Amino acid sequence: MGCSDSDYAYLRQLVFTQSANRIDRSRNALFETRLTPIARMAGVSDLKDLVSILRDDPAPQLRHAVAEAMTINETSFFRDGKPFDVLRDTILPDLIQRNFTQRRLRIWSAASSTGQEAYSLAMLFCEHFPQIGNWDIKIIGTDISRHVIDYAQRGRYRRLEVNRGLPARMLVKYLVRDVDEWEVTPKLRALCSFQYANLCAPLPKLPIFDLILLRNVLLYFSPQDRSGVFSDVYRLSTPGGYLMLGAAEQAEDSTDLFQSEFAKDCYFYRPTPSPSAISELL
């Protein structure tokens, strides 16, 4: 006998409570795919028995494992293309000019998954801006899944992963083949670090960022949670900074803390100046 509607409702609520990730009931089959390995590790053969254990077990570890397994981790190198064109041609040149005196840049890849976005940014710097090779540049990736954080820190990718979005020229230049995997070079690894963070919970200590990429994650949050995330992102943004969302996401529905701009068929956002900053300009 399979899971009942109440079992699926319990799982959807558990995932939402743990991660703020909303899973539509039309996607119930995803639970079978992603949670079957966890059920086996818990010593049961099917999802219904796993739900019984979850209902009875007060320990948080199993609940957290379920939430991690259901977190959307779809990513690829240079995902969606156009945002990286805008970064290369518009955003990064402006940030480099703005920060030329202090020679320092901080970038946040929020919901970084297995690290391809962060390493793609590192490749942009190495490939197109060698003149700032001696700058203090840090690309910080965060994710709610400790499993994918460990994966990103390893910096090793299978052939299928490097074949998605990564030009062959950049593959051989910035990754080194090791049997059936490709490992990012020390030069890229030095620019990137990864750590756990839940965007809908108190964040760990983070620096103020010049650029924040928060792509393809807000779609799964409630309006209230989106508003809270935008407040944190605004607090962690330098006044002249940039925010990039996914192609299907927009800030206007959830906050007035950011203003949209457009370049090369791609929208991005700038922090709305505070009243005190506006008065200083007048």
Stockholm file with secondary structure:
# STOCKHOLM 1.0

chainA/1-282         MGCSDSDYAYLRQLVFTQSANRIDRSRNALFETRLTPIARMAGVSDLKDLVSILRDDPAPQLRHAVAEAMTINETSFFRDGKPFDVLRDTILPDLIQRNFTQRRLRIWSAASSTGQEAYSLAMLFCEHFPQIGNWDIKIIGTDISRHVIDYAQRGRYRRLEVNRGLPARMLVKYLVRDVDEWEVTPKLRALCSFQYANLCAPLPKLPIFDLILLRNVLLYFSPQDRSGVFSDVYRLSTPGGYLMLGAAEQAEDSTDLFQSEFAKDCYFYRPTPSPSAISELL
#=GR chainA/1-282 SS CCCCHHHHHHHHHHHHHHHCCCCCGGGTHHHHHHHHHHHHHTTCSSHHHHHHHHHHCCCHHHHHHHHHHHSCCCCCTTTTSHHHHHIIIIIHHHHHHHTTTTTEEEEEEETCTTSHHHHHHHHHHHHHCGGGTTSEEEEEEEESCHHHHHHHHHTEEEHHHHTTTCCHHHHHHHEEEETTEEEECHHHHHHEEEEECCTTSCCCCCCCEEEEEECSCGGGSCHHHHHHHHHHHHHTEEEEEEEEECTTCCSTTTCSSEEEEEETTEEEEEECCCHHHHHHHC
#=GC SS_cons         CCCCHHHHHHHHHHHHHHHCCCCCGGGTHHHHHHHHHHHHHTTCSSHHHHHHHHHHCCCHHHHHHHHHHHSCCCCCTTTTSHHHHHIIIIIHHHHHHHTTTTTEEEEEEETCTTSHHHHHHHHHHHHHCGGGTTSEEEEEEEESCHHHHHHHHHTEEEHHHHTTTCCHHHHHHHEEEETTEEEECHHHHHHEEEEECCTTSCCCCCCCEEEEEECSCGGGSCHHHHHHHHHHHHHTEEEEEEEEECTTCCSTTTCSSEEEEEETTEEEEEECCCHHHHHHHC
//
